[in-house]
Amino acid sequence: MKDAWKERENAFENQYIYELEKKNRIDKQVHEHEQLVRELSHNRCPKCSEPIQAVTFHGVPLDQCPSCGGVWLGENDLKLLAQKDHRTWFEMWFKQGDVVEK
């Protein structure tokens, strides 16, 4: 009886190690795939795959696609653009007179 329990314990341990190694292999393949995609799409438009160009708008560096016109901002670029304009986004979008009352 003692050997049966030991065999069962070993079987569970082997299954655990197998699943852990399988997960690690999958994670490694996913990471390699993501890295390859990043390398192949570097400086390319995610929409049309054309090369993007670095442009400056109000002193803030942006990436723009000359083909489809898409614009991509860096992490803090939207905050920088908002600081350059003293009006709030709400004032810009909803000017007085544009709002229709019911």
N, C-alpha and C positions, 0 to 999 in steps of 0.2 A: 504494500500500500504506500509505503514511504517513497518508493521509486516513481510511482504514478504521479504523486503530487509534485515531485521534483521535475519530472518530465513536463508536466503541465506548466509549471512556473517557468521553465526554460523556453517552452513554446511561446508563452505570452511575452517573455523578454525578447525573443527573436523577432516576433511579430512587431513589437514596439520599435526595435532597432530598424527593421525593414521599412516601416512606415516613416520613421524619422529620416532615414537616408533618401527615401523616395521624395519626401517633401523638400529636402535640401537640394536634390537634383532639379526638381521642378522650379524652385525659387532661383537657382543659378541660371537655368535656361531662360526664365522670364527676364531676369536682370540682363543677360547677354542680348536678348531680343530688344529690350528697351534701349540699351546702349547703341545697338546697331541702327535702330530707327532714328535715334537722336543724331548720330553721325551722318546718316544719309539725308536727313531733313534739315540739317544745320543751315541756317540762313536761307531757308526756303519757305514759301508761303504755305501754311497748312491747308488752305482752300484749293489753290490751283497749282501748287508745287513750283511756281516760278521763283527765281531768285529775288529776295527782298532787298530793299535799299535803305540805308540809314539816312534819316532826314531829321531836321531840327524844327520844332514848332514852338514858338514863344520861348526859345532857349532850352527846351526840353527835348532830349534825344528820343526819337521814335523809330520804329521799323515800319516801312510801308511797301506794299506790293504795287509795282507800276502796272501790273496786268489787271488785277481785279480791284485795286484801290483799298484793300484791307490795311488796317493800321493796328500795330501791336505795341502795347505799353509795357514798360518794365515794372518792377515791384512798386516803386514809389512815384512813377511818372504821373499817374492820375492825381495824386496828392499835390505834386508840384504844379501841375496845370491848374488845379483848383485854387492854389494859393496865388497864382499870377492874375487871376480874374477876381476882382473884389465882390462881384455880384454872386449871389448864391445860385445854385443850379435851379432852385425852385423859382427864383425871380426870372431867370433866363427862359425857362420853359413855360411858365404861367405868368405872362405879362398882364398888367392890369388892362382890362378891356377884352382880353382873349377868353376870359372865363365867362361862360354862359350860365346865368342863374336860372333856376327852375321855379 
